Amino acid sequence: MKLVVQAKLLPTPEQAEALESTLHQLNQAANQVSRLAFHTKTFQVFALRRRVYGELKAAGLGAQQAQHVIKKVVDAYTTLRGLIRNGRLTGKRQRQAESKPITFHAEAAHPFDDRCLSWLHDARTVSIWTVHGRIKDIAFTGSPDQLKTLAAYRQGESDLLLRDGTWYLVATCEIPEAPLKADPDGWIGVDRGIINLATTSDGINYSGQKLTHYRRKMARVRTELQARGTKSARRKLKRRAKRERRFAAETNHVIANEIVADAQRTGRGIAVEELAGIRDRVRLWPSQRATLSSWPFHQLGAFLAYKARRAGVAFVQVDPAYTSQRCPNPWCGHTGRGNRPSRDTFRCGSCGFAGPADHIAALNVARRASAVWAFVNMPNEPAVERGLSAPRAGQPDRTARRKPRASNLGR
């Protein structure tokens, strides 16, 4: 599986100046190619290469960097068409995007392949092509795990990136996956939320209080900067938005690492609720919309999925309907809104079983995981061989997997 590793560069002032000049010139060239591609409607690599390759070489770019500039522009327009085709870019934003060429910021990231960039892991330095010639002995650093992964599994291109005055190289690593434990010894159900970012069926809560407090603080600062309306304020808004996203991602990484490590140690699988489309299904007060829109539940699920895959831990998503309203007792199973006297508590109106609502939801998620995993891993046999009657002509196959029903999570 592919993972991205980020190494921090420690250049001298002279090296940093050369890197900055290189990045500016490469992005300036990309803007020129983008304008030509837009006006001539040339969005294929080979056709665009015939038009601009000679000019890029004459401007002082190396052969490899000229190729990367062309491919960078083509990939940008391909991404734009994909966003429009998938409905991610509509209305006024779509018209604006289609009315002008794509532009690249002067400090936008740029790819370097092994011909333009050499890693010396023993000396912990890199050698990189610049517009002022090749520069050697640029020191880099990172966490021990990242450096080990980088040395063992790095493949392909690496992106040179300048962020908040700090230089980074972002490398792609092809990491082998651990053998999947196809018969888990039970499941860890994970219920995701806002008050508690994650609650497991073992009763472990990962509180979102710290993240919520941080976001409220950033919201107050954002309101003040938006009121100013200056260019400096807008630049600060962008930097703070990126900082907030990094803070949320770090929080989710810590949670996912702990849950996956627990599952790997105990031989269990991980089950989460399928929350795709929750923003369209849940009715909210206007004051709640911003909170839900910035809620990083999808990111946490994605982190759990790829970390579980890397560790060989089974991972499955289950139907979220009524997980917080259903009694987890196998002999009861009573479901109703009355089982939730408050947001934080659960009390079964039939058998009296009680507990924290998030823990109850996680228990129900874990119970559903066994059935879903068995269904997903069911051999692909004809219905008659499984003891089921085959559908008649013109009738739907009742053995086919049903679409998960929409739900407002019952909360």
C-alpha positions, -999 to +999 in steps of 0.1 A: +000+000+000+011+036-006+018+060+022+032+095+022+062+104+043+072+140+050+108+149+056+118+184+069+147+201+051+173+221+070+189+242+042+214+270+048+203+305+038+221+301+004+205+268-002+171+281+008+174+310-017+183+286-045+153+263-036+130+293-036+142+306-069+137+272-084+102+268-071+092+302-083+106+297-118+090+262-121+056+275-111+060+306-134+067+282-163+036+261-152+015+292-154+027+299-189+020+264-201-014+265-184-024+296-203-014+281-236-032+249-228-064+268-218-065+290-249-056+262-274-077+236-256-046+213-255-049+190-224-030+159-235+006+154-224+020+145-259+002+173-277+012+199-251+048+186-251+051+193-289+040+229-283+060+239-253+089+215-246+114+235-267+104+268-251+108+254-216+143+241-224+152+274-239+141+291-207+167+272-187+148+242-174+163+207-175+147+180-197+131+162-167+118+194-151+103+205-184+085+171-185+073+175-150+059+210-156+039+198-186+025+168-167+017+190-137-004+212-158-022+183-175-029+167-141-044+199-128-069+202-157-077+164-154-085+170-117-107+200-125-127+180-151-131+152-125-144+176-099-170+189-124-179+155-136-185+142-101-206+171-091-180+185-066-178+218-085-211+233-096-228+266-101-209+299-099-177+281-088-178+259-119-183+288-142-154+307-126-131+277-129-140+271-165-136+308-175-099+312-169-067+292-169-055+273-138-029+292-120-001+279-097+010+298-066+047+308-066+054+284-037+032+255-049+047+221-045+066+206-075+077+170-082+113+158-085+122+123-097+153+103-090+172+120-118+167+154-102+168+144-065+191+120-047+186+108-011+217+100+010+201+083+040+233+075+058+245+111+058+208+122+060+212+147+032+197+152-002+211+165-035+187+184-057+186+201-091+180+239-090+180+267-115+215+276-101+229+242-106+227+210-085+230+216-048+243+189-025+244+182+012+210+197+021+202+182+055+168+166+063+152+153+094+121+135+107+108+111+132+127+078+136+097+058+122+094+081+092+131+080+084+131+042+086+101+040+063+117+065+039+149+046+037+133+012+032+102+018+010+105+051-009+095+049-045+089+073-074+088+111-072+091+134-042+074+168-040+093+199-029+071+220-007+075+254+011+050+258+040+050+287+065+087+293+057+098+257+062+110+234+035+097+198+031+101+169+008+070+147+006+078+112-006+056+083-016+064+049+000+052+015-011+048-004+022+040-042+022+008-051+040+007-076+068-013-108+062-050-103+069-065-121+099-096-133+081-111-150+112-110-123+139-114-132+176-143-107+180-147-071+171-140-037+184-170-015+177-162+022+172-188+049+176-178+083+162-192+116+175-186+152+184-185+152+222-165+120+221-146+117+189-145+079+193-159+054+218-150+017+216-171-013+226-145-018+254-158+014+270-128+036+261-137+072+253-116+096+232-129+129+242-132+157+216-131+184+243-096+196+234-104+197+197-137+215+203-119+241+225-093+247+199-118+251+171-139+276+192-107+296+198-099+295+161-135+305+152-132+337+174-099+346+157-115+339+123-144+362+130-120+390+139-099+385+108-129+383+085-141+416+099-109+433+088-112+422+052-076+431+043-052+410+022-030+404+053-061+391+072-070+368+043-035+353+043-037+347+080-071+330+075-056+306+051-027+298+074-049+293+104-073+270+084-043+248+074-031+248+110-066+237+122-067+209+097-033+197+108-044+198+145-075+177+137-055+152+116-029+147+144-057+140+169-073+115+146-039+098+139-034+093+177-069+078+181-066+055+151-031+043+162-043+033+196-074+015+184-055-004+157-028-014+181-054-027+205-071-047+178-038-062+166-028-071+201-060-089+209-066-105+174-099-087+169-112-067+139-125-031+138-160-021+129-173+014+123-206+029+112-211+037+076-217+075+078-215+084+041-240+111+033-248+120+070-248+157+062-276+152+038-296+130+062-294+148+095-316+178+102-297+205+121-302+239+137-283+266+119-260+269+149-251+232+145-242+232+108-207+246+111-199+221+138-210+191+117-194+204+085-160+206+103-165+173+121-136+150+110-155+117+112-147+107+077-110+113+082-110+092+114-127+063+095-101+066+066-072+065+091-087+034+108-092+017+074-056+022+061-039+016+094-059-016+099-050-028+064-014-021+070-015-041+103-035-070+088-065-062+110-100-069+096-120-037+090-157-034+082-184-008+080-220-015+092-254+000+089-257+029+115-295+027+118-306+028+154-273+018+169-279+042+198-315+032+203-313-006+203-307-026+234-275-046+230-288-075+252-290-105+228-323-117+245-339-082+243-330-060+213-358-035+221-355-005+199-371+029+205-365+066+211-376+061+246-344+042+253-326+075+251-338+097+279-309+121+272-281+125+247-255+109+270-275+080+286-293+049+275-319+030+294-338+001+278-376+005+283-380-033+281-353-050+302-338-020+320-303-023+306-285+010+310-252+027+302-235+056+283-252+060+250-220+061+230-208+029+246-241+012+237-238+024+201-203+009+199-216-024+213-243-026+187-217-018+160-195-046+172-224-071+172-234-062+136-198-066+124-198-104+126-228-107+103-215-082+079-181-098+078-196-132+072-217-118+044-188-100+027-166-131+029-194-155+017-182-177-012-195-166-045-218-196-050-251-199-069-282-194-048-294-230-053-261-244-039-266-223-007-300-238-002-318-208-015-342-207-044-330-190-075-350-159-087-376-165-114-373-146-147-382-110-143-380-111-105-352-094-085-326-116-068-334-114-031-300-128-023-282-097-036-267-073-012-291-046-002-282-010-002-277+004+034-308+024+043-305+061+050-307+070+087-304+100+109-285+078+133-315+080+157-298+109+176 
